[in-house]
Every structure is written in C-alpha cells, then in structure tokens.
Amino acid sequence: MKKRILITYATYGSGHLAVAKYIEDYFKKENPDFEILSVDLLKYSMPVIGEMSRMVNDTVVLRLPLLCEIAIRLSNNKIASYGALEINMKMFENKRLKKIISDFNPDITLSTHFYGSTIVAKLNKQQKLNSKLITIVTDYKAHELWLKNYKSENAIIVPSIEAKMDMIKKCPEVDKKMIKNFGLPIFNRMKNELNYEELLKKYKLTNNKPIITFFGGSSYKTSNSYPFFRKLVKSNVNAYIFYITGNAKDLKEKAEKLVKKYQAKNIKILGYVTNVPEFMTISDFIITKPGGVLINECIYFGKPMLLINGGGGQEKDNYKYLVRKGFALRASNTFAFSKHLEHLVKNKVLLEIMKKRVLSYENKEAMEKLYNLTIKLLKDK
C-alpha cells in the first residue's frame, strides 16, 4: 500500500511555498511510489478573510516594517501567541479543507507553516486523522507560534543550533531530542549538473570582473529594493549585474527606464525567473533581503550576501544571524549599501573569507536528513 504524505504551506510571500516545493520534488525523486498531496492552506481558507489576511500581511511586511516588527514582538509570548493563533485559525474552520485532508488521510504530514501543524494536530486530537507530524521552521529564530503544537509533533526541524536553543529557552518542557538541527531543507538537483564555464557563455559574460545577482523582487506586487538598485546604478560599479524583480512588474519597468537613462550596459533586468540555481552558480555574491528561503539557497550554493532592509520581525533575526556568522554584510540604508558594495567588488580577500565561512556551514544535508527521518517515522507507524 502506498504511503501518503501531506505537505502543507501558506502563501504569505514565497518562502513557505518554496520549501514545500523543494520537499515534494525531492521525495518524488527518491520514491515515486509515494502518494503526495501539497496544500496551500490559504487557498482553502474562508474566501474573504483569507485573502484579506494575505493582503494585510503583504502590506505590513513590505511597506510598514516597523509595524510588522512591533506586531511580531508583542505576540511573541505564550499568552499573546495563543490568542493570535486562535483568532487566525478561525479562517480555516470550513468543511472543504477538513474534507480534503481527511479524505487524503495522510500517514505523515510535513508542514512548512504553523497553521498546517495546528490543523493536523487538531484533526489528530479529534481522531479524524492518525498522521505523524513534522514541522519545518523556515526562519533562524522561531516565533512562539511555532511551539504551539509540540505535544502533537513527532519532530520540529530548525535551520541552526541557535534556533534550537532559542526554542528550548522559550519552552523548557519540550523534548530536546524532538527538535532537529537539520538546517532548512533546500534541494535542487540542478546544482551538480550546472557548469560554470557553460553558464558564462550562455549569458555572454567573462570572469574578468565580479558577477552579482540582485534579488530585488518578491512574490508581492511591490518591493522596497528600488532605492538600493538606484544607488547601485548611479555608483557605476565595475561588475556584471542581474537585477531580478520577480512578479513586481512596475518595479521591472522602473528599473529598465533607469538603466536606459544611465546607459548601464553591464546591468540586465529580469522579471520572474525559474532558473535561480544558474544565477547562484555564476555569481560572486548575492544582494537580497534576508528572507528565510533565499538566504538558505545562498548558503546551499556557498555565496556571500549583501543584505538590504527586509520586512522586520523574523527577517531581522535572520540578518543578525548571518552577519554574526560572517556570511553577510548588512546595509540599513543606501549609504551603507554603496560602501559595502564597493568593498565586496574591490576586496577579493574579504569576499574569499566570507565565501569560506559560508562553505563551512554544517547544515547542507537537511533534505536527506528530513527524508530519512520521514522514512523512519513511516516505518514506526
């Protein structure tokens, strides 16, 4: 009988979806006999409330980072987080979502968002499911909300030892062995198939100067990266640059006009791309905001980072971790950005030191470890 694996995520941004997709691809490759169902929880939430939740999140995260920071900090305690979770879970109280999950009847659930963990834990408690449960934390410091289901979970996967220790500090009663310091499960089968020299030819580049990829867009319709990009263009930096705007179409148009105005022939503007591993492979360093998934892809490919301001909250914890580890430099404003950019382009020694630090990161087999743990739990069941 085929084993059924449920993967849950929520499309607040692209991070939770990306990890879910990585997991699905890897598990299908390793065992085609698995029956896998991936569910975007927001797709099955109450229509109006769910979409409003996404819109409010997108607006606050990108345009009001200070408000985002305040909201996250205020809810990051046991009492407030319980209330916040109870209120948010109301949007998933519908028969359609419960029926989809119950009919699939998973042997095990892998959740990249605490909403999914909460739903499955509740259905298990109601004896409508008998599913093992693994939660994958996507940031370097877990919010209190990630800890609400520890009594029902078989494992919690965290991206660093610091994240594990922070969880234990917040919840001393949790079984320490249940929290697994695997790293974030990022996998791309293309990594070992990509050839640096061939990619240089594909993009008509030479290695006579640094190659930089600036991930300036997002899954949202807007972005806060443009002031930094404008500074980059005006700096006339001696490097090849790819500026990727994602789904932010207005941003792409503005960037193209700016490049044309300054005749910056060394800069290429791209919209939404599906070949991120290629840009990771050829780049000497990456410019990005400190979103959980993209920074882990940088680590996976051994790339130093120049971090621009993100959305506050969890992204603030992410950049603190990366800077402390020496994997990244952080620019809180365009002046610091210009300064760090110049250092990275001109100082090969600094760049090489940062690269060695990134390459020394121990958690690069997270997906394999997650897969092996899943197999073990399925056998135990």
N, C-alpha and C positions, 0 to 999 in steps of 0.2 A: 504493500500500500504506500502511495506517495506521501511524503511528509509535506505538510502545508505550512508555509512561512508567510506571516503577515508583516509588512513593513509600513509603518505609519509616519507621516510627517505633516507639517503645516507650512503653507507657503507665505510666511512672513519673511520677505526677502527671498534669497535663493539658497541660503546655506543648508537648511534642513532638507530641502528637496535634493540638493546636490549629493549630500551624504547618503540619502536613501537610494538615489540612483546608482551611486558607486557600489553600494552593498548589493543591490539587485543584480547588477551586471556581473559582479564577481561570483556571487552564489550560483547564478545560472551557468556561468562558465565552468565552475568547479563540479557542479552536479545538475545536469539538465533534467534530471528526474524530479527535482524539487518543484512543487506547485507554489508559485509565489504571487501574492497579491499586494500591490502597492497602493496605499490610500492617502490622498490629500484630504485631511480632516476638514479643512475649510470649505472644500467643495461640497461636503455633506452637512455643513453647519446650517443653522437657520438662515435662509437667504439674505435677509436684510441685515441682521445682526452680524453675521459672519463677514459680509463684505464691508460693513462699517468698521468692524474690528481691524480688518486688514488696512483700510484706508487711514484710520487713525494712527495705527502703528507706523505706516509708511511716512505719514506727515510728521509725526513726532520724532521718529528716528532720524530722518534726514534734515528736516528744517528747524526742529527745536531740540537739539541735542541736550541742552541744559535741562529742559523739562523732562526729557527722557531719563536723564541721569537721576533727577530728583525722584521721579516715579519709581524707578528700579530700586533705589536705595531705601525709600520708605517702605516698600513691600518686601524687602529682603530680611524678614524676621519671621519667626514661626507663626505668630498670631496674624499679622497683616497678610502674609503669603497664603495662609489658609483661606482667609476671606476673599482674597483676589482670585484664587483658584476656583472657589465655589461659585463666584459670580461669573467668571469666564466660561466655566463648564456648562452653564445654562444654555449656551448657543449650540451645544451638541446633544441636547435632550430631544432627539427625534427618532422615530421608529425606523426611518430609512437607513441611517448609519448603523444602528444596532443590528438591523436585519442583515446588512451586507457583511458585517464582521461575524455575526452568529452563524449565518449560512456558510461562510467560508470555514469556520470552526478551526482556527489555526492551532497547530501543535506548538508553535512558538511565535512570539511577536518581537520584532526589533523596532524600537521606537526612537526616532531622532528628535522628538519633541515631547515635553512632559504631558501635553494634552493626550497624546496617544497612550502613554503609560497609564494615565489616570483612567481613561475609558476602559482599557483592557483589565486593569486591576479591579475596577468596579464590576465588570461583567463576570470576572472570575469569582468575586465575592458572592455575587448573586447566583452562582453556579450555572450561568448561561454559557460559560466557556470554561475550558480547562487548559489554558495556554501558559506555557513558560513565558517569561517576560525579561527582555534585556533592554535597558535604556542607554542610549548613546548621547552623552553630553557634548555639545558642539562648541563650547567656549572654555577658556582657560581658568575661569573661576565660576563655579556653579552657583546660580541663584538659588535661594531657599526653595523655590518651586520645584526644582529637580529632585528634592529629597522627600516629597510628599508621599511617595509610593514604595519606600524602601522595604516595608514589611511584605509587599507583594511581589517584589522583583527578585529575579534569580541572579542578576548582575547589573552593575552600573559601570559603563565604560567611560573613562575620563582621559583627556589628552595629555596630562602631565602629573607628576608626583605632587606638585604644588596643589593641583586641583583636588587630588585625593585627600591630602592633609587638610585642606580647607573644608571639605565635606565632613570629615571626621570631627573637626573642631565644631562645626555647626550642629552636628548630630552625633554626639558621643556614643549613643546606644546602637548605632548602625554596625553591622558586622563588617569589620575592616576587610575581610577576605572577599566580600561581595563586590567591593569597589576595585575595579581592574584598571591599572595604569597601562593601558594598551597604546594610547595615542588615538588620534581621530582616524577612523577607517577611510583612508583615501586610497583609491586604487585606479590605475589606468594602464591597461595592457599595452598601450602605445609606447610607454616610457622606454622599454628596452628595444623597441623597433625603430625609434627615431634616430636619424643620422644627422649630426651637427652640420657637416660639410654640405650634405644634400639640401638641408633646410636653408643654408646661406644662399645657395644657388636658386632655390625656389623663390626666395624673397629678394633676390638680386642685391645681396649685401656682401661685404667683405669684413674681415675681422681686424681691420686697421684702426677701428675706434669702437668704443663701447656700444652695446645694443641694449636698449631699455624698453621694457613694456610697461605702460602706464594703464592700469585697470581703473578707469575713471568713471565707468557707468555702473549700472546696477539693474536689478530686475524691476526697479521702480521707474516711473516716468520722468524722474528728475535726478539730479546728482549735485553734490556740493564740491566736486573736484575741479570745476572750471576755473576758479581763481588761481589754483595751483598750476593748472595747464597753461593759462595765460602767462603766468610768471615764467614758466619753462620756455615758452615760445619766445618771449622777449629776451630771455637770457642768452639766446643763440648758442646753446650748449653744443659742444662738438661730439655728437653721438647720433646714432640711428635710433629713432623713437617710433614706437607704435602706441597710439592712444586709442584705447578700446572703450566705446561709450555704451555698450550693452543695448538695452531697449530704450534708452533715453534719446529719442530721435531729435528733439530740439537741441540737445547738447551736441549731437553729431553735426548738425547744421552750423551751429555757432563756432564749433572748433574748426570746421572746414573753411569758414569765412576768415577766421583769424590766421590760419596757416597760409591762405592765399594772400592775405594782406601783407604778411611779413615775408612772403616767398620762402617759407621754410621747407625746402625740398627734402630735408632729412627726416621730416615727420610725416607719418602716414596715419590717417584717421580711419578707424574701423568701427562698425556697429556691433551687433550681436555676433559672436563667434562661437564655433563649436570645436575649434582646434586649439584650445588653450595649451595643451601639452607641447605643441610646436613652439609657441612663444616662450614658454617656460624653458625649453631646451636651448634656444638660441640667445636668450637674454643674459646679460651680465648681472643685472639686478632688476628688481620689480618695484614699481611705485603703486601703492594701493592703500585703501583704508583698511583698518585691522579687523575685517570680517573673519569669523572663525574658519570657514572652509578655504577661502582663497589663501590665507596665510599658511594653512597646513599644506596646500598644494605647493607653495613656495618652498616650504621645508622639505617636502617629499622630493622636489627636484633640486634641492640644495642651493636655493637662491637667496641672497641677502635682500633686505627690503628697506625702502624709504617709505615710511608711513605718514599719510596725511590724516587730518582730523576725520574721525568717523562719527558715529551717532551717539557717543557716550555710553554709559551703562557697561554692558558686557564687553563692548569694543574697547573701552578704556582699560579694563582689566587685561584684555588681550595685548594691547600695545605695551603696557607695563611689563608684562611677562617677556615679550620679545626683546624689548630694549635691555632689560635686566640680563637676559641670556646672551646679549651681544649679537643677536640675529638681525637687528634692525636699528635704524635711526628714525627718530620721530620729529615731524615738523608740525608745530601747532599753529604756525602762520606762514605766510608766503615768504617772509624774510628768512626765517629758519630753513624753509624748504629750498630756497635758492642757495643758501650756504651749504647745506648738506649735499645737495645735488652736485655742486662744484667739487666737493671733497670726494665723492664717490666716483665721479668721472675722471678726475685728475690723479687721485691717490690709489694706485694699483695695490699697494701694500695693505691699506685699510680694507679694500674690497676683498682681498685674498684672505685676510684674517677673519673677516665676517663670514666668508664662504666656508672656511674650515670649521667655524663654530656651528654653522647650520648643518653641515655634513656630519658633525659629531652627535647630533640629536639621536637619542637612543630609540625613540618610538616610531620606527619606519615599517614595522611589520604588523601594524594594527589590524589590517583586514584579515590577514592569515590567522591571527590570534582570535579575532572575533568569529571567524568561520569554524575554527577548531573547537571553540567554546560552545558554539551553537550545535555542532555535531554531538558533543559530549552530553549536552542537556537533552537533546532529542533521544539519545540512547538511554539516558537515565529515565526518561518518561516512559 
